């Protein structure tokens, strides 16, 4: 029969073993922020379906108000097919294609625009025609693509104070050079989408004025492209994400971001603009 001292020693051993075994005890090794991010990315990558809701807006330095603010929602199906829908009022007449960007109606009222994307070999490709409006703009609000992009970038990940017992909050700050490169890529894609859209409209014009219109549109677009490249060349970009992760499942619950751009315009005035987004993941399967 065990005496009191033996029983006490055995209890200490059992407590120690439970503490170091994953999932047991309160003294188990706490995962690093990098490990938490990696698990969250792996978790979302393995899901066949999920839904999310978000909102975005542009804030300028001289105003605390948001400009161009809108809401959006998304649904992932069959693991690699994502549909994004904005909640903008109005309607768009899109050319015939596999996926429409027409206004999506709810209860007979226009509620926004939608576009679909397909993931192939790790890249998200729009299923809409190049000339359709909003094609380039909507792609930047895909939170899954954002997390995948962040994974391959230089960054600093830290745990935030204020995390609850059921969640962990990570602060992810992108390296300035990577943040600027990414912002430039997104702006370039959007400019290309604008060009494709308006050149498509010009191609439908009949008669002798068609060529002249195409030349004028190309000239205007090129001026805009040159101006953007000039401004972004000397701009500073600072991008920070906050990722809320469920402690139990390691799945993302919320992803918010602020990408701040400091630049000098053609009038030599300094400007600061920030694109702010906030996404809540609603369901997983």
KACORNOR-V581687 format. One record per residue. N is the residue number from 1. RES is the residue in one small letter. PHI is phi in radians with two decimals (none if undefined). NEAR is the number of other ideal C-beta (glycine too) atoms within 10 Angstrom. D_LAST is the distance of its C-alpha to the last C-alpha in whole Angstrom. Layout:
n->[N,N]
res->[RES,RES]
phi->[PHI,PHI]
near->[NEAR,NEAR]
d_last->[D_LAST,D_LAST]
//
This chain:
n->[1,2,3,4,5,6,7,8,9,10,11,12,13,14,15,16,17,18,19,20,21,22,23,24,25,26,27,28,29,30,31,32,33,34,35,36,37,38,39,40,41,42,43,44,45,46,47,48,49,50,51,52,53,54,55,56,57,58,59,60,61,62,63,64,65,66,67,68,69,70,71,72,73,74,75,76,77,78,79,80,81,82,83,84,85,86,87,88,89,90,91,92,93,94,95,96,97,98,99,100,101,102,103,104,105,106,107,108,109,110,111,112,113,114,115,116,117,118,119,120,121,122,123,124,125,126,127,128,129,130,131,132,133,134,135,136,137,138,139,140,141,142,143,144,145,146,147,148,149,150,151,152,153,154,155,156,157,158,159,160,161,162,163,164,165,166,167,168,169,170,171,172,173,174,175,176,177,178,179,180,181,182,183,184,185,186,187,188,189,190,191,192,193,194,195,196,197,198,199,200,201,202,203,204,205,206,207,208,209,210,211,212,213,214,215,216,217,218,219,220,221,222,223,224,225,226,227,228,229,230,231,232,233,234,235,236,237,238,239,240,241,242,243,244,245,246,247,248,249,250,251,252,253,254,255,256,257,258,259,260,261,262,263,264,265,266,267,268,269,270,271,272,273,274,275,276,277,278,279,280,281,282,283,284,285]
res->[x,x,x,x,x,x,x,x,x,x,x,x,x,x,x,x,x,x,x,x,x,x,x,x,x,x,x,x,x,x,x,x,x,x,x,x,x,x,x,x,x,x,x,x,x,x,x,x,x,x,x,x,x,x,x,x,x,x,x,x,x,x,x,x,x,x,x,x,x,x,x,x,x,x,x,x,x,x,x,x,x,x,x,x,x,x,x,x,x,x,x,x,x,x,x,x,x,x,x,x,x,x,x,x,x,x,x,x,x,x,x,x,x,x,x,x,x,x,x,x,x,x,x,x,x,x,x,x,x,x,x,x,x,x,x,x,x,x,x,x,x,x,x,x,x,x,x,x,x,x,x,x,x,x,x,x,x,x,x,x,x,x,x,x,x,x,x,x,x,x,x,x,x,x,x,x,x,x,x,x,x,x,x,x,x,x,x,x,x,x,x,x,x,x,x,x,x,x,x,x,x,x,x,x,x,x,x,x,x,x,x,x,x,x,x,x,x,x,x,x,x,x,x,x,x,x,x,x,x,x,x,x,x,x,x,x,x,x,x,x,x,x,x,x,x,x,x,x,x,x,x,x,x,x,x,x,x,x,x,x,x,x,x,x,x,x,x,x,x,x,x,x,x,x,x,x,x,x,x,x,x,x,x,x,x]
phi->[none,-1.32,-1.47,-1.11,-1.15,-1.13,-1.09,-1.13,-1.13,-1.12,-1.11,-1.12,-1.10,-1.09,-1.11,-1.13,-1.10,-1.12,-1.24,-1.67,-1.38,-0.94,1.52,-2.10,1.40,-1.61,-1.78,-1.14,-1.03,-1.46,-1.17,-1.30,-0.99,-1.12,-1.18,-1.11,-1.10,-1.09,-1.16,-1.11,-1.14,-1.13,-1.11,-1.27,-1.21,-1.60,-1.52,-1.39,-2.40,-2.85,-2.30,-2.68,-2.29,-2.65,-2.58,-2.53,-2.88,-1.85,-2.11,-1.79,-1.05,-1.52,-2.58,-1.47,-1.49,-1.52,-1.94,0.91,-1.36,-2.70,-1.92,-2.61,-2.53,-2.54,-2.46,-1.69,-2.31,0.94,1.27,-2.18,-2.03,-2.13,-1.96,-1.91,-2.36,-1.54,-2.03,-1.49,-1.32,1.89,-2.52,-2.23,-1.64,-1.76,-1.20,-1.14,-2.72,-1.13,-2.26,-1.58,-1.90,-1.16,-1.06,-1.63,-1.74,-2.30,1.01,1.45,-1.96,-1.05,-2.17,2.58,-2.11,-2.37,-2.60,-2.03,-2.36,-2.10,-1.61,-2.34,0.93,1.43,-2.00,-1.64,-2.00,-1.22,-1.57,-1.53,-1.15,-1.04,-1.48,-1.37,-1.14,1.26,-1.00,-1.30,-1.19,-1.19,-1.10,-1.29,-1.79,-1.46,-1.17,-1.19,-1.11,-1.11,-1.10,-1.14,-1.20,-1.03,-1.02,-1.66,-1.89,-1.26,-2.82,-2.12,-2.03,-2.33,-1.39,-1.62,-1.23,1.72,-1.15,-1.50,-1.21,-1.78,-2.37,-2.16,-1.99,-1.89,-1.80,-2.02,-1.87,-1.35,-1.07,-0.93,-1.18,-1.24,-1.08,-1.21,-1.06,-1.13,-1.06,-1.11,-1.06,-1.15,-1.14,-1.11,-1.10,-1.18,-1.11,-1.12,-1.15,-1.10,-1.07,-1.07,-1.11,-1.34,-1.21,-1.13,-1.12,-1.15,-1.17,-1.55,-1.32,-1.79,1.67,-1.22,-1.34,-1.06,-1.11,-1.12,-1.11,-1.08,-1.15,-1.16,-1.12,-1.09,-1.14,-1.12,-1.11,-1.12,-1.11,-1.14,-1.10,-1.12,-1.12,-1.08,-1.10,-1.17,-1.20,-1.28,-1.04,-1.82,-1.34,-1.98,-2.13,-2.22,-2.16,-2.27,-1.96,-2.17,-2.02,-1.71,-2.09,-1.23,-1.09,-1.35,-1.75,1.15,-1.60,-1.10,-1.91,-2.65,-2.36,-2.09,-2.65,-2.47,-1.96,-1.77,-2.08,-1.88,-2.60,-1.95,-1.43,-1.16,-1.69,1.11,-1.72,-1.41,-2.32,-2.28,-2.21,-2.37,-1.63,-2.01,-2.27,-2.62,-2.14,-2.02,-1.41,-1.73,-2.69,-2.29,-2.53]
near->[4,9,8,7,8,10,10,10,12,11,10,9,9,11,13,12,11,14,13,11,10,7,6,12,14,7,11,13,9,9,16,11,19,13,13,20,24,15,15,23,18,12,16,20,13,10,15,11,13,21,15,24,14,21,18,20,16,14,18,13,12,6,9,7,9,15,10,10,12,16,16,22,19,23,17,23,14,10,13,13,14,24,16,23,18,22,16,18,11,9,13,15,8,21,14,6,13,8,17,17,23,13,20,17,11,10,5,5,8,16,17,22,26,22,24,20,25,14,19,9,5,8,10,16,12,21,15,25,17,15,19,23,19,22,25,23,17,24,21,19,20,22,26,24,17,18,19,17,15,21,13,9,15,11,18,12,18,12,15,13,7,7,14,9,5,9,14,21,20,21,15,20,15,24,13,13,11,17,22,19,14,19,19,16,12,16,18,15,16,18,16,15,22,19,19,18,20,18,16,14,14,18,11,8,13,6,8,7,11,13,11,12,16,16,11,12,16,14,10,12,17,11,10,13,16,10,12,16,13,13,16,16,10,9,17,12,20,16,24,16,22,15,26,19,24,17,13,8,12,19,17,25,18,18,26,18,21,15,20,17,20,15,17,13,10,8,6,6,8,9,15,14,15,18,19,16,19,16,24,17,22,13,10,18,9]
d_last->[52,50,52,51,51,49,46,46,46,43,41,41,40,37,36,36,34,31,31,31,28,25,23,26,29,29,31,29,29,27,25,26,25,25,23,20,20,19,17,15,15,14,11,10,11,9,6,6,5,6,9,13,16,19,23,26,29,33,35,39,41,44,41,39,37,34,35,33,30,27,23,21,17,14,11,10,10,11,10,13,14,14,16,18,20,23,25,28,31,33,32,33,34,32,34,32,30,26,24,26,27,29,28,25,26,25,28,30,30,29,26,26,25,22,22,20,19,18,18,21,22,20,22,20,23,24,24,26,30,32,34,31,31,29,27,28,28,24,23,24,21,18,17,15,18,20,18,19,23,23,23,26,28,31,30,30,27,28,27,28,30,28,25,24,24,20,19,21,23,24,26,26,29,30,33,35,36,33,32,35,34,30,32,34,32,30,33,35,32,32,36,36,33,36,39,37,36,40,42,40,41,45,45,45,48,51,54,56,54,51,52,53,50,48,50,50,46,46,49,47,44,45,47,44,42,45,45,42,42,45,44,41,43,44,41,40,36,34,30,28,25,23,20,19,16,15,18,16,12,14,11,13,14,17,19,22,25,29,31,34,37,41,43,46,47,50,52,52,50,47,44,40,37,34,30,28,24,22,18,16,12,11,7,4,0]
//
